[in-house]
Structure formats: C-alpha cells, structure tokens
Amino acid sequence: MVKNSFIPVISQEEREENKGSVEFQIFSFTNKIRRLTLHLELHRKDYLSQRGLRKILGKRQRLLAYLSKKNRVRYKELISQLDIRERQTR
C-alpha cells in the first residue's frame, strides 16, 4: 500500500499552518477513511478496524454538518475537492 497516493488537495505549508481548521480535520479523516477502507478490503474480519472506521466516519459527519451550517460555500468547495457525497438531512 502506498501511503502518499491519497488526496494532495492541501499544500504542505497549509498543512503546517492550519492543523486545527475544520477543513484540515475533514481532509485528514478522509485520508484515514480511505486507508482503512483499503485495509478492510484485504482483512474482512478485522472488527477493531471496522469499529475505528465507523467512529471516524461519525466524526467526519459531525464536522461536515458543522461546516455546512457555518459556511455553505466552503462546505460545497470541500465536498467537490474530496469527492464526498453531500450529507443526507433527516
């Protein structure tokens, strides 16, 4: 598995400056989700990783909900850059 084959959307300088921003957190969760998904394709019975994946998905979902409420334009841009489906509203 190649570690650096994931999303190069954010440059290295932006990563160092804005590690606490909502966009960076969603970006890093998306990378973790994709890495865990590839792992689970090979190891289907790794239940601890499945649980971790579900927790990360929930965190990313909450951050996306927060961003969509605060700034809809930034939310739309981030979703299009990361190829994430728009969240379902109930």
PyMOL Python script that loads the backbone (N, CA, C, O; Angstrom):
from pymol import cmd

cmd.read_pdbstr("""\
ATOM      1  N   MET A   1       0.845  -1.179   0.000  1.00  0.00           N
ATOM      2  CA  MET A   1       0.000   0.000   0.000  1.00  0.00           C
ATOM      3  C   MET A   1       0.890   1.241   0.000  1.00  0.00           C
ATOM      4  O   MET A   1       1.840   1.333   0.777  1.00  0.00           O
ATOM      5  N   VAL A   2       0.580   2.179  -0.862  1.00  0.00           N
ATOM      6  CA  VAL A   2       1.346   3.410  -0.965  1.00  0.00           C
ATOM      7  C   VAL A   2       0.686   4.460  -0.092  1.00  0.00           C
ATOM      8  O   VAL A   2      -0.494   4.761  -0.272  1.00  0.00           O
ATOM      9  N   LYS A   3       1.434   5.028   0.860  1.00  0.00           N
ATOM     10  CA  LYS A   3       0.837   5.963   1.810  1.00  0.00           C
ATOM     11  C   LYS A   3       0.552   7.321   1.198  1.00  0.00           C
ATOM     12  O   LYS A   3      -0.422   7.968   1.585  1.00  0.00           O
ATOM     13  N   ASN A   4       1.361   7.774   0.261  1.00  0.00           N
ATOM     14  CA  ASN A   4       1.211   9.121  -0.272  1.00  0.00           C
ATOM     15  C   ASN A   4       0.344   9.181  -1.523  1.00  0.00           C
ATOM     16  O   ASN A   4       0.362  10.189  -2.230  1.00  0.00           O
ATOM     17  N   SER A   5      -0.404   8.140  -1.810  1.00  0.00           N
ATOM     18  CA  SER A   5      -1.237   8.134  -3.003  1.00  0.00           C
ATOM     19  C   SER A   5      -2.616   8.726  -2.749  1.00  0.00           C
ATOM     20  O   SER A   5      -3.490   8.654  -3.612  1.00  0.00           O
ATOM     21  N   PHE A   6      -2.816   9.308  -1.579  1.00  0.00           N
ATOM     22  CA  PHE A   6      -4.123   9.859  -1.255  1.00  0.00           C
ATOM     23  C   PHE A   6      -4.212  11.315  -1.691  1.00  0.00           C
ATOM     24  O   PHE A   6      -3.400  11.762  -2.500  1.00  0.00           O
ATOM     25  N   ILE A   7      -5.134  12.028  -1.197  1.00  0.00           N
ATOM     26  CA  ILE A   7      -5.549  13.328  -1.699  1.00  0.00           C
ATOM     27  C   ILE A   7      -4.492  14.413  -1.478  1.00  0.00           C
ATOM     28  O   ILE A   7      -4.208  14.761  -0.332  1.00  0.00           O
ATOM     29  N   PRO A   8      -3.908  14.952  -2.546  1.00  0.00           N
ATOM     30  CA  PRO A   8      -2.949  16.056  -2.395  1.00  0.00           C
ATOM     31  C   PRO A   8      -3.616  17.414  -2.575  1.00  0.00           C
ATOM     32  O   PRO A   8      -3.095  18.254  -3.309  1.00  0.00           O
ATOM     33  N   VAL A   9      -4.743  17.652  -1.932  1.00  0.00           N
ATOM     34  CA  VAL A   9      -5.506  18.891  -2.116  1.00  0.00           C
ATOM     35  C   VAL A   9      -4.860  20.049  -1.356  1.00  0.00           C
ATOM     36  O   VAL A   9      -4.817  21.172  -1.858  1.00  0.00           O
ATOM     37  N   ILE A  10      -4.360  19.783  -0.160  1.00  0.00           N
ATOM     38  CA  ILE A  10      -3.813  20.837   0.684  1.00  0.00           C
ATOM     39  C   ILE A  10      -2.293  20.817   0.579  1.00  0.00           C
ATOM     40  O   ILE A  10      -1.674  19.762   0.717  1.00  0.00           O
ATOM     41  N   SER A  11      -1.693  21.972   0.337  1.00  0.00           N
ATOM     42  CA  SER A  11      -0.242  22.047   0.197  1.00  0.00           C
ATOM     43  C   SER A  11       0.438  21.866   1.554  1.00  0.00           C
ATOM     44  O   SER A  11      -0.215  21.926   2.595  1.00  0.00           O
ATOM     45  N   GLN A  12       1.744  21.646   1.533  1.00  0.00           N
ATOM     46  CA  GLN A  12       2.489  21.377   2.763  1.00  0.00           C
ATOM     47  C   GLN A  12       2.475  22.571   3.716  1.00  0.00           C
ATOM     48  O   GLN A  12       2.371  22.382   4.928  1.00  0.00           O
ATOM     49  N   GLU A  13       2.579  23.810   3.188  1.00  0.00           N
ATOM     50  CA  GLU A  13       2.556  24.993   4.059  1.00  0.00           C
ATOM     51  C   GLU A  13       1.208  25.133   4.755  1.00  0.00           C
ATOM     52  O   GLU A  13       1.150  25.461   5.941  1.00  0.00           O
ATOM     53  N   GLU A  14       0.115  24.884   4.017  1.00  0.00           N
ATOM     54  CA  GLU A  14      -1.211  24.985   4.610  1.00  0.00           C
ATOM     55  C   GLU A  14      -1.406  23.919   5.683  1.00  0.00           C
ATOM     56  O   GLU A  14      -2.091  24.162   6.676  1.00  0.00           O
ATOM     57  N   ARG A  15      -0.813  22.744   5.493  1.00  0.00           N
ATOM     58  CA  ARG A  15      -0.928  21.692   6.494  1.00  0.00           C
ATOM     59  C   ARG A  15      -0.289  22.118   7.804  1.00  0.00           C
ATOM     60  O   ARG A  15      -0.841  21.871   8.875  1.00  0.00           O
ATOM     61  N   GLU A  16       0.866  22.753   7.727  1.00  0.00           N
ATOM     62  CA  GLU A  16       1.570  23.148   8.947  1.00  0.00           C
ATOM     63  C   GLU A  16       0.867  24.301   9.657  1.00  0.00           C
ATOM     64  O   GLU A  16       0.890  24.370  10.886  1.00  0.00           O
ATOM     65  N   GLU A  17       0.240  25.211   8.901  1.00  0.00           N
ATOM     66  CA  GLU A  17      -0.390  26.384   9.497  1.00  0.00           C
ATOM     67  C   GLU A  17      -1.757  26.078  10.098  1.00  0.00           C
ATOM     68  O   GLU A  17      -2.066  26.553  11.191  1.00  0.00           O
ATOM     69  N   ASN A  18      -2.573  25.303   9.413  1.00  0.00           N
ATOM     70  CA  ASN A  18      -3.986  25.179   9.766  1.00  0.00           C
ATOM     71  C   ASN A  18      -4.375  23.779  10.218  1.00  0.00           C
ATOM     72  O   ASN A  18      -5.379  23.243   9.749  1.00  0.00           O
ATOM     73  N   LYS A  19      -3.615  23.181  11.107  1.00  0.00           N
ATOM     74  CA  LYS A  19      -3.940  21.823  11.530  1.00  0.00           C
ATOM     75  C   LYS A  19      -5.216  21.753  12.349  1.00  0.00           C
ATOM     76  O   LYS A  19      -5.802  20.677  12.470  1.00  0.00           O
ATOM     77  N   GLY A  20      -5.658  22.845  12.904  1.00  0.00           N
ATOM     78  CA  GLY A  20      -6.864  22.837  13.709  1.00  0.00           C
ATOM     79  C   GLY A  20      -8.107  23.248  12.951  1.00  0.00           C
ATOM     80  O   GLY A  20      -9.203  23.208  13.509  1.00  0.00           O
ATOM     81  N   SER A  21      -7.971  23.642  11.698  1.00  0.00           N
ATOM     82  CA  SER A  21      -9.135  24.098  10.949  1.00  0.00           C
ATOM     83  C   SER A  21     -10.058  22.928  10.622  1.00  0.00           C
ATOM     84  O   SER A  21      -9.627  21.776  10.554  1.00  0.00           O
ATOM     85  N   VAL A  22     -11.306  23.240  10.427  1.00  0.00           N
ATOM     86  CA  VAL A  22     -12.296  22.213  10.136  1.00  0.00           C
ATOM     87  C   VAL A  22     -11.969  21.520   8.819  1.00  0.00           C
ATOM     88  O   VAL A  22     -12.100  20.301   8.710  1.00  0.00           O
ATOM     89  N   GLU A  23     -11.544  22.291   7.817  1.00  0.00           N
ATOM     90  CA  GLU A  23     -11.232  21.701   6.520  1.00  0.00           C
ATOM     91  C   GLU A  23     -10.089  20.699   6.633  1.00  0.00           C
ATOM     92  O   GLU A  23     -10.148  19.621   6.043  1.00  0.00           O
ATOM     93  N   PHE A  24      -9.048  21.049   7.389  1.00  0.00           N
ATOM     94  CA  PHE A  24      -7.926  20.136   7.531  1.00  0.00           C
ATOM     95  C   PHE A  24      -8.332  18.869   8.263  1.00  0.00           C
ATOM     96  O   PHE A  24      -7.891  17.777   7.906  1.00  0.00           O
ATOM     97  N   GLN A  25      -9.175  19.005   9.292  1.00  0.00           N
ATOM     98  CA  GLN A  25      -9.616  17.827  10.031  1.00  0.00           C
ATOM     99  C   GLN A  25     -10.437  16.905   9.143  1.00  0.00           C
ATOM    100  O   GLN A  25     -10.273  15.686   9.200  1.00  0.00           O
ATOM    101  N   ILE A  26     -11.324  17.473   8.318  1.00  0.00           N
ATOM    102  CA  ILE A  26     -12.115  16.658   7.399  1.00  0.00           C
ATOM    103  C   ILE A  26     -11.204  15.994   6.379  1.00  0.00           C
ATOM    104  O   ILE A  26     -11.403  14.832   6.025  1.00  0.00           O
ATOM    105  N   PHE A  27     -10.200  16.733   5.906  1.00  0.00           N
ATOM    106  CA  PHE A  27      -9.228  16.199   4.961  1.00  0.00           C
ATOM    107  C   PHE A  27      -8.472  15.017   5.566  1.00  0.00           C
ATOM    108  O   PHE A  27      -8.307  13.987   4.911  1.00  0.00           O
ATOM    109  N   SER A  28      -8.012  15.155   6.805  1.00  0.00           N
ATOM    110  CA  SER A  28      -7.242  14.074   7.415  1.00  0.00           C
ATOM    111  C   SER A  28      -8.141  12.876   7.730  1.00  0.00           C
ATOM    112  O   SER A  28      -7.705  11.735   7.578  1.00  0.00           O
ATOM    113  N   PHE A  29      -9.382  13.107   8.162  1.00  0.00           N
ATOM    114  CA  PHE A  29     -10.306  11.996   8.382  1.00  0.00           C
ATOM    115  C   PHE A  29     -10.600  11.266   7.081  1.00  0.00           C
ATOM    116  O   PHE A  29     -10.722  10.041   7.074  1.00  0.00           O
ATOM    117  N   THR A  30     -10.716  12.003   5.975  1.00  0.00           N
ATOM    118  CA  THR A  30     -10.977  11.369   4.684  1.00  0.00           C
ATOM    119  C   THR A  30      -9.809  10.481   4.280  1.00  0.00           C
ATOM    120  O   THR A  30     -10.014   9.383   3.762  1.00  0.00           O
ATOM    121  N   ASN A  31      -8.587  10.945   4.514  1.00  0.00           N
ATOM    122  CA  ASN A  31      -7.424  10.102   4.219  1.00  0.00           C
ATOM    123  C   ASN A  31      -7.427   8.840   5.078  1.00  0.00           C
ATOM    124  O   ASN A  31      -7.144   7.750   4.582  1.00  0.00           O
ATOM    125  N   LYS A  32      -7.744   8.985   6.357  1.00  0.00           N
ATOM    126  CA  LYS A  32      -7.790   7.817   7.243  1.00  0.00           C
ATOM    127  C   LYS A  32      -8.882   6.843   6.800  1.00  0.00           C
ATOM    128  O   LYS A  32      -8.686   5.628   6.831  1.00  0.00           O
ATOM    129  N   ILE A  33     -10.030   7.380   6.389  1.00  0.00           N
ATOM    130  CA  ILE A  33     -11.140   6.540   5.948  1.00  0.00           C
ATOM    131  C   ILE A  33     -10.745   5.749   4.713  1.00  0.00           C
ATOM    132  O   ILE A  33     -11.030   4.554   4.623  1.00  0.00           O
ATOM    133  N   ARG A  34     -10.100   6.397   3.771  1.00  0.00           N
ATOM    134  CA  ARG A  34      -9.695   5.691   2.552  1.00  0.00           C
ATOM    135  C   ARG A  34      -8.629   4.644   2.833  1.00  0.00           C
ATOM    136  O   ARG A  34      -8.636   3.569   2.234  1.00  0.00           O
ATOM    137  N   ARG A  35      -7.712   4.957   3.746  1.00  0.00           N
ATOM    138  CA  ARG A  35      -6.677   3.994   4.110  1.00  0.00           C
ATOM    139  C   ARG A  35      -7.290   2.782   4.807  1.00  0.00           C
ATOM    140  O   ARG A  35      -6.932   1.644   4.503  1.00  0.00           O
ATOM    141  N   LEU A  36      -8.217   3.022   5.744  1.00  0.00           N
ATOM    142  CA  LEU A  36      -8.864   1.914   6.444  1.00  0.00           C
ATOM    143  C   LEU A  36      -9.739   1.090   5.504  1.00  0.00           C
ATOM    144  O   LEU A  36      -9.831  -0.127   5.662  1.00  0.00           O
ATOM    145  N   THR A  37     -10.372   1.721   4.545  1.00  0.00           N
ATOM    146  CA  THR A  37     -11.200   1.004   3.584  1.00  0.00           C
ATOM    147  C   THR A  37     -10.349   0.042   2.764  1.00  0.00           C
ATOM    148  O   THR A  37     -10.743  -1.102   2.536  1.00  0.00           O
ATOM    149  N   LEU A  38      -9.186   0.507   2.323  1.00  0.00           N
ATOM    150  CA  LEU A  38      -8.282  -0.385   1.594  1.00  0.00           C
ATOM    151  C   LEU A  38      -7.817  -1.541   2.480  1.00  0.00           C
ATOM    152  O   LEU A  38      -7.709  -2.675   2.014  1.00  0.00           O
ATOM    153  N   HIS A  39      -7.544  -1.259   3.743  1.00  0.00           N
ATOM    154  CA  HIS A  39      -7.125  -2.301   4.673  1.00  0.00           C
ATOM    155  C   HIS A  39      -8.233  -3.334   4.862  1.00  0.00           C
ATOM    156  O   HIS A  39      -7.970  -4.536   4.895  1.00  0.00           O
ATOM    157  N   LEU A  40      -9.472  -2.859   4.986  1.00  0.00           N
ATOM    158  CA  LEU A  40     -10.581  -3.774   5.251  1.00  0.00           C
ATOM    159  C   LEU A  40     -10.962  -4.599   4.025  1.00  0.00           C
ATOM    160  O   LEU A  40     -11.602  -5.641   4.162  1.00  0.00           O
ATOM    161  N   GLU A  41     -10.578  -4.151   2.828  1.00  0.00           N
ATOM    162  CA  GLU A  41     -10.804  -4.986   1.652  1.00  0.00           C
ATOM    163  C   GLU A  41      -9.947  -6.246   1.709  1.00  0.00           C
ATOM    164  O   GLU A  41     -10.357  -7.304   1.232  1.00  0.00           O
ATOM    165  N   LEU A  42      -8.758  -6.130   2.292  1.00  0.00           N
ATOM    166  CA  LEU A  42      -7.873  -7.283   2.427  1.00  0.00           C
ATOM    167  C   LEU A  42      -8.182  -8.112   3.666  1.00  0.00           C
ATOM    168  O   LEU A  42      -8.094  -9.340   3.628  1.00  0.00           O
ATOM    169  N   HIS A  43      -8.546  -7.452   4.766  1.00  0.00           N
ATOM    170  CA  HIS A  43      -8.762  -8.113   6.052  1.00  0.00           C
ATOM    171  C   HIS A  43     -10.206  -7.894   6.477  1.00  0.00           C
ATOM    172  O   HIS A  43     -10.503  -6.992   7.259  1.00  0.00           O
ATOM    173  N   ARG A  44     -11.090  -8.718   5.960  1.00  0.00           N
ATOM    174  CA  ARG A  44     -12.520  -8.516   6.174  1.00  0.00           C
ATOM    175  C   ARG A  44     -12.959  -8.744   7.622  1.00  0.00           C
ATOM    176  O   ARG A  44     -13.960  -8.172   8.053  1.00  0.00           O
ATOM    177  N   LYS A  45     -12.242  -9.553   8.365  1.00  0.00           N
ATOM    178  CA  LYS A  45     -12.667  -9.873   9.728  1.00  0.00           C
ATOM    179  C   LYS A  45     -11.945  -9.048  10.786  1.00  0.00           C
ATOM    180  O   LYS A  45     -11.932  -9.432  11.956  1.00  0.00           O
ATOM    181  N   ASP A  46     -11.356  -7.947  10.411  1.00  0.00           N
ATOM    182  CA  ASP A  46     -10.680  -7.075  11.364  1.00  0.00           C
ATOM    183  C   ASP A  46     -11.728  -6.147  11.979  1.00  0.00           C
ATOM    184  O   ASP A  46     -11.937  -5.026  11.514  1.00  0.00           O
ATOM    185  N   TYR A  47     -12.377  -6.636  13.027  1.00  0.00           N
ATOM    186  CA  TYR A  47     -13.523  -5.930  13.585  1.00  0.00           C
ATOM    187  C   TYR A  47     -13.123  -4.663  14.332  1.00  0.00           C
ATOM    188  O   TYR A  47     -13.899  -3.709  14.386  1.00  0.00           O
ATOM    189  N   LEU A  48     -11.934  -4.640  14.903  1.00  0.00           N
ATOM    190  CA  LEU A  48     -11.492  -3.420  15.584  1.00  0.00           C
ATOM    191  C   LEU A  48     -11.280  -2.288  14.590  1.00  0.00           C
ATOM    192  O   LEU A  48     -11.593  -1.135  14.884  1.00  0.00           O
ATOM    193  N   SER A  49     -10.753  -2.608  13.424  1.00  0.00           N
ATOM    194  CA  SER A  49     -10.592  -1.575  12.401  1.00  0.00           C
ATOM    195  C   SER A  49     -11.940  -1.115  11.869  1.00  0.00           C
ATOM    196  O   SER A  49     -12.114   0.058  11.537  1.00  0.00           O
ATOM    197  N   GLN A  50     -12.900  -2.042  11.788  1.00  0.00           N
ATOM    198  CA  GLN A  50     -14.241  -1.650  11.361  1.00  0.00           C
ATOM    199  C   GLN A  50     -14.858  -0.669  12.351  1.00  0.00           C
ATOM    200  O   GLN A  50     -15.510   0.300  11.962  1.00  0.00           O
ATOM    201  N   ARG A  51     -14.642  -0.936  13.634  1.00  0.00           N
ATOM    202  CA  ARG A  51     -15.171  -0.039  14.654  1.00  0.00           C
ATOM    203  C   ARG A  51     -14.504   1.327  14.568  1.00  0.00           C
ATOM    204  O   ARG A  51     -15.169   2.358  14.671  1.00  0.00           O
ATOM    205  N   GLY A  52     -13.187   1.329  14.378  1.00  0.00           N
ATOM    206  CA  GLY A  52     -12.472   2.591  14.222  1.00  0.00           C
ATOM    207  C   GLY A  52     -12.948   3.371  13.015  1.00  0.00           C
ATOM    208  O   GLY A  52     -13.063   4.595  13.062  1.00  0.00           O
ATOM    209  N   LEU A  53     -13.227   2.656  11.924  1.00  0.00           N
ATOM    210  CA  LEU A  53     -13.731   3.306  10.714  1.00  0.00           C
ATOM    211  C   LEU A  53     -15.084   3.953  10.981  1.00  0.00           C
ATOM    212  O   LEU A  53     -15.329   5.080  10.549  1.00  0.00           O
ATOM    213  N   ARG A  54     -15.963   3.250  11.690  1.00  0.00           N
ATOM    214  CA  ARG A  54     -17.274   3.825  11.996  1.00  0.00           C
ATOM    215  C   ARG A  54     -17.155   5.064  12.873  1.00  0.00           C
ATOM    216  O   ARG A  54     -17.905   6.024  12.695  1.00  0.00           O
ATOM    217  N   LYS A  55     -16.213   5.050  13.823  1.00  0.00           N
ATOM    218  CA  LYS A  55     -16.014   6.220  14.686  1.00  0.00           C
ATOM    219  C   LYS A  55     -15.504   7.410  13.884  1.00  0.00           C
ATOM    220  O   LYS A  55     -15.970   8.533  14.076  1.00  0.00           O
ATOM    221  N   ILE A  56     -14.554   7.173  12.992  1.00  0.00           N
ATOM    222  CA  ILE A  56     -14.008   8.256  12.171  1.00  0.00           C
ATOM    223  C   ILE A  56     -15.077   8.796  11.223  1.00  0.00           C
ATOM    224  O   ILE A  56     -15.153  10.004  10.997  1.00  0.00           O
ATOM    225  N   LEU A  57     -15.906   7.904  10.666  1.00  0.00           N
ATOM    226  CA  LEU A  57     -16.993   8.354   9.799  1.00  0.00           C
ATOM    227  C   LEU A  57     -17.958   9.262  10.551  1.00  0.00           C
ATOM    228  O   LEU A  57     -18.427  10.259  10.001  1.00  0.00           O
ATOM    229  N   GLY A  58     -18.256   8.928  11.796  1.00  0.00           N
ATOM    230  CA  GLY A  58     -19.146   9.756  12.606  1.00  0.00           C
ATOM    231  C   GLY A  58     -18.546  11.116  12.903  1.00  0.00           C
ATOM    232  O   GLY A  58     -19.238  12.133  12.845  1.00  0.00           O
ATOM    233  N   LYS A  59     -17.249  11.136  13.223  1.00  0.00           N
ATOM    234  CA  LYS A  59     -16.587  12.411  13.483  1.00  0.00           C
ATOM    235  C   LYS A  59     -16.595  13.294  12.245  1.00  0.00           C
ATOM    236  O   LYS A  59     -16.867  14.492  12.324  1.00  0.00           O
ATOM    237  N   ARG A  60     -16.288  12.682  11.087  1.00  0.00           N
ATOM    238  CA  ARG A  60     -16.277  13.472   9.853  1.00  0.00           C
ATOM    239  C   ARG A  60     -17.672  13.977   9.521  1.00  0.00           C
ATOM    240  O   ARG A  60     -17.831  15.100   9.043  1.00  0.00           O
ATOM    241  N   GLN A  61     -18.676  13.160   9.770  1.00  0.00           N
ATOM    242  CA  GLN A  61     -20.051  13.574   9.508  1.00  0.00           C
ATOM    243  C   GLN A  61     -20.448  14.760  10.379  1.00  0.00           C
ATOM    244  O   GLN A  61     -21.107  15.685   9.903  1.00  0.00           O
ATOM    245  N   ARG A  62     -20.053  14.742  11.652  1.00  0.00           N
ATOM    246  CA  ARG A  62     -20.368  15.865  12.542  1.00  0.00           C
ATOM    247  C   ARG A  62     -19.640  17.132  12.105  1.00  0.00           C
ATOM    248  O   ARG A  62     -20.211  18.222  12.147  1.00  0.00           O
ATOM    249  N   LEU A  63     -18.374  16.997  11.682  1.00  0.00           N
ATOM    250  CA  LEU A  63     -17.638  18.173  11.214  1.00  0.00           C
ATOM    251  C   LEU A  63     -18.237  18.733   9.931  1.00  0.00           C
ATOM    252  O   LEU A  63     -18.313  19.950   9.759  1.00  0.00           O
ATOM    253  N   LEU A  64     -18.665  17.849   9.028  1.00  0.00           N
ATOM    254  CA  LEU A  64     -19.305  18.321   7.800  1.00  0.00           C
ATOM    255  C   LEU A  64     -20.620  19.031   8.098  1.00  0.00           C
ATOM    256  O   LEU A  64     -20.948  20.024   7.448  1.00  0.00           O
ATOM    257  N   ALA A  65     -21.372  18.537   9.067  1.00  0.00           N
ATOM    258  CA  ALA A  65     -22.621  19.196   9.453  1.00  0.00           C
ATOM    259  C   ALA A  65     -22.336  20.579  10.021  1.00  0.00           C
ATOM    260  O   ALA A  65     -23.035  21.543   9.706  1.00  0.00           O
ATOM    261  N   TYR A  66     -21.314  20.674  10.854  1.00  0.00           N
ATOM    262  CA  TYR A  66     -20.927  21.963  11.425  1.00  0.00           C
ATOM    263  C   TYR A  66     -20.515  22.941  10.330  1.00  0.00           C
ATOM    264  O   TYR A  66     -20.938  24.097  10.334  1.00  0.00           O
ATOM    265  N   LEU A  67     -19.692  22.478   9.394  1.00  0.00           N
ATOM    266  CA  LEU A  67     -19.219  23.356   8.326  1.00  0.00           C
ATOM    267  C   LEU A  67     -20.363  23.789   7.414  1.00  0.00           C
ATOM    268  O   LEU A  67     -20.384  24.927   6.948  1.00  0.00           O
ATOM    269  N   SER A  68     -21.312  22.892   7.157  1.00  0.00           N
ATOM    270  CA  SER A  68     -22.428  23.265   6.286  1.00  0.00           C
ATOM    271  C   SER A  68     -23.315  24.315   6.942  1.00  0.00           C
ATOM    272  O   SER A  68     -23.910  25.142   6.251  1.00  0.00           O
ATOM    273  N   LYS A  69     -23.410  24.289   8.279  1.00  0.00           N
ATOM    274  CA  LYS A  69     -24.204  25.304   8.977  1.00  0.00           C
ATOM    275  C   LYS A  69     -23.478  26.643   9.010  1.00  0.00           C
ATOM    276  O   LYS A  69     -24.105  27.692   8.864  1.00  0.00           O
ATOM    277  N   LYS A  70     -22.159  26.615   9.202  1.00  0.00           N
ATOM    278  CA  LYS A  70     -21.399  27.849   9.369  1.00  0.00           C
ATOM    279  C   LYS A  70     -21.088  28.535   8.040  1.00  0.00           C
ATOM    280  O   LYS A  70     -21.264  29.746   7.904  1.00  0.00           O
ATOM    281  N   ASN A  71     -20.625  27.756   7.062  1.00  0.00           N
ATOM    282  CA  ASN A  71     -20.218  28.368   5.799  1.00  0.00           C
ATOM    283  C   ASN A  71     -20.519  27.400   4.664  1.00  0.00           C
ATOM    284  O   ASN A  71     -19.751  26.474   4.402  1.00  0.00           O
ATOM    285  N   ARG A  72     -21.636  27.623   3.999  1.00  0.00           N
ATOM    286  CA  ARG A  72     -22.112  26.703   2.960  1.00  0.00           C
ATOM    287  C   ARG A  72     -21.186  26.679   1.747  1.00  0.00           C
ATOM    288  O   ARG A  72     -21.039  25.637   1.109  1.00  0.00           O
ATOM    289  N   VAL A  73     -20.558  27.811   1.418  1.00  0.00           N
ATOM    290  CA  VAL A  73     -19.686  27.891   0.242  1.00  0.00           C
ATOM    291  C   VAL A  73     -18.438  27.041   0.453  1.00  0.00           C
ATOM    292  O   VAL A  73     -18.054  26.270  -0.427  1.00  0.00           O
ATOM    293  N   ARG A  74     -17.800  27.181   1.622  1.00  0.00           N
ATOM    294  CA  ARG A  74     -16.612  26.377   1.925  1.00  0.00           C
ATOM    295  C   ARG A  74     -16.960  24.893   1.973  1.00  0.00           C
ATOM    296  O   ARG A  74     -16.159  24.054   1.561  1.00  0.00           O
ATOM    297  N   TYR A  75     -18.142  24.568   2.470  1.00  0.00           N
ATOM    298  CA  TYR A  75     -18.609  23.186   2.534  1.00  0.00           C
ATOM    299  C   TYR A  75     -18.727  22.595   1.128  1.00  0.00           C
ATOM    300  O   TYR A  75     -18.252  21.487   0.878  1.00  0.00           O
ATOM    301  N   LYS A  76     -19.351  23.325   0.219  1.00  0.00           N
ATOM    302  CA  LYS A  76     -19.523  22.839  -1.158  1.00  0.00           C
ATOM    303  C   LYS A  76     -18.176  22.652  -1.846  1.00  0.00           C
ATOM    304  O   LYS A  76     -17.971  21.665  -2.552  1.00  0.00           O
ATOM    305  N   GLU A  77     -17.244  23.611  -1.643  1.00  0.00           N
ATOM    306  CA  GLU A  77     -15.919  23.503  -2.260  1.00  0.00           C
ATOM    307  C   GLU A  77     -15.175  22.280  -1.745  1.00  0.00           C
ATOM    308  O   GLU A  77     -14.568  21.543  -2.522  1.00  0.00           O
ATOM    309  N   LEU A  78     -15.221  22.066  -0.441  1.00  0.00           N
ATOM    310  CA  LEU A  78     -14.502  20.945   0.158  1.00  0.00           C
ATOM    311  C   LEU A  78     -15.072  19.613  -0.312  1.00  0.00           C
ATOM    312  O   LEU A  78     -14.318  18.685  -0.603  1.00  0.00           O
ATOM    313  N   ILE A  79     -16.374  19.513  -0.386  1.00  0.00           N
ATOM    314  CA  ILE A  79     -17.003  18.274  -0.849  1.00  0.00           C
ATOM    315  C   ILE A  79     -16.609  17.975  -2.288  1.00  0.00           C
ATOM    316  O   ILE A  79     -16.336  16.825  -2.632  1.00  0.00           O
ATOM    317  N   SER A  80     -16.579  18.993  -3.123  1.00  0.00           N
ATOM    318  CA  SER A  80     -16.213  18.754  -4.520  1.00  0.00           C
ATOM    319  C   SER A  80     -14.733  18.391  -4.660  1.00  0.00           C
ATOM    320  O   SER A  80     -14.382  17.583  -5.520  1.00  0.00           O
ATOM    321  N   GLN A  81     -13.859  18.972  -3.832  1.00  0.00           N
ATOM    322  CA  GLN A  81     -12.436  18.639  -3.896  1.00  0.00           C
ATOM    323  C   GLN A  81     -12.158  17.225  -3.426  1.00  0.00           C
ATOM    324  O   GLN A  81     -11.319  16.533  -4.003  1.00  0.00           O
ATOM    325  N   LEU A  82     -12.853  16.785  -2.383  1.00  0.00           N
ATOM    326  CA  LEU A  82     -12.574  15.478  -1.794  1.00  0.00           C
ATOM    327  C   LEU A  82     -13.420  14.359  -2.374  1.00  0.00           C
ATOM    328  O   LEU A  82     -13.240  13.201  -1.995  1.00  0.00           O
ATOM    329  N   ASP A  83     -14.332  14.667  -3.276  1.00  0.00           N
ATOM    330  CA  ASP A  83     -15.250  13.682  -3.863  1.00  0.00           C
ATOM    331  C   ASP A  83     -16.048  12.941  -2.794  1.00  0.00           C
ATOM    332  O   ASP A  83     -16.085  11.712  -2.755  1.00  0.00           O
ATOM    333  N   ILE A  84     -16.683  13.727  -1.931  1.00  0.00           N
ATOM    334  CA  ILE A  84     -17.524  13.185  -0.874  1.00  0.00           C
ATOM    335  C   ILE A  84     -18.976  13.480  -1.266  1.00  0.00           C
ATOM    336  O   ILE A  84     -19.282  14.545  -1.802  1.00  0.00           O
ATOM    337  N   ARG A  85     -19.858  12.523  -0.991  1.00  0.00           N
ATOM    338  CA  ARG A  85     -21.276  12.792  -1.249  1.00  0.00           C
ATOM    339  C   ARG A  85     -21.798  13.782  -0.217  1.00  0.00           C
ATOM    340  O   ARG A  85     -21.326  13.819   0.920  1.00  0.00           O
ATOM    341  N   GLU A  86     -22.767  14.572  -0.623  1.00  0.00           N
ATOM    342  CA  GLU A  86     -23.363  15.530   0.316  1.00  0.00           C
ATOM    343  C   GLU A  86     -24.150  14.765   1.356  1.00  0.00           C
ATOM    344  O   GLU A  86     -24.793  13.759   1.057  1.00  0.00           O
ATOM    345  N   ARG A  87     -24.090  15.259   2.591  1.00  0.00           N
ATOM    346  CA  ARG A  87     -24.704  14.523   3.691  1.00  0.00           C
ATOM    347  C   ARG A  87     -26.225  14.545   3.557  1.00  0.00           C
ATOM    348  O   ARG A  87     -26.809  15.494   3.035  1.00  0.00           O
ATOM    349  N   GLN A  88     -26.847  13.470   4.046  1.00  0.00           N
ATOM    350  CA  GLN A  88     -28.298  13.341   3.997  1.00  0.00           C
ATOM    351  C   GLN A  88     -28.898  14.061   5.191  1.00  0.00           C
ATOM    352  O   GLN A  88     -28.436  13.877   6.317  1.00  0.00           O
ATOM    353  N   THR A  89     -29.902  14.865   4.969  1.00  0.00           N
ATOM    354  CA  THR A  89     -30.613  15.505   6.066  1.00  0.00           C
ATOM    355  C   THR A  89     -31.861  14.696   6.385  1.00  0.00           C
ATOM    356  O   THR A  89     -32.485  14.124   5.491  1.00  0.00           O
ATOM    357  N   ARG A  90     -32.214  14.651   7.633  1.00  0.00           N
ATOM    358  CA  ARG A  90     -33.381  13.847   8.056  1.00  0.00           C
ATOM    359  C   ARG A  90     -34.621  14.663   8.070  1.00  0.00           C
ATOM    360  O   ARG A  90     -35.692  14.152   8.398  1.00  0.00           O
TER     361      ARG A  90
END
""", "prot")
cmd.dss("prot")
cmd.show_as("cartoon", "prot")
cmd.util.cbc("prot")
cmd.orient("prot")
